[in-house]
């Protein structure tokens, strides 16, 4: 009886941990919570830039930037990818810059040839920074794949979302940031 109860509790905890809202930050950065609207960290420790020359946050000042932490074998990352690609395609001419930060979970995901092949396989056209040493990941204090951070034109992190879902909320925030001069 105790083993069965423990098994049921473990299954419930796993289900809650894997749900799409379980990893959302309840203290989402906004103008109402200025302590969380911090300057976006620079891209650091990047071993390769793919689809782009190296970028810096300073270069991107004046643009709205979406930084997505992902890795190519993560099923959740694969589920989010069509949305990120669509946002890039739809809003790049209006000032949105999408930067994928590929941070490997497994050793084979750190191989540059494997990352290049994944970028081609998935049809990713936006810049991808290969962060094998977790330097940019750590600079953001990130803990999840996938994770999306929006940076306003002043270089401040103003929104973040972990995991899948909230696509309509994220897109609304993109449009809101692009509408501000």
Secondary structure, 3 states (H helix, E strand, C coil): CHHHHHHHHHHHHHHHHHCCCCCCCCCCCECCECCCCCECCCCCCCCEEECCCCCCHHHHCCCEEEEEEECCCCHHHHHHHHHHHHHHHHHHHHCEEEEEEECCCCHHHHCHHHHHHHHHHHCCCCEEEECCCCHHHHHCCCCCCCEEEEECCCCEEEEEEECCCCHHHHHHHHHHHHHCC
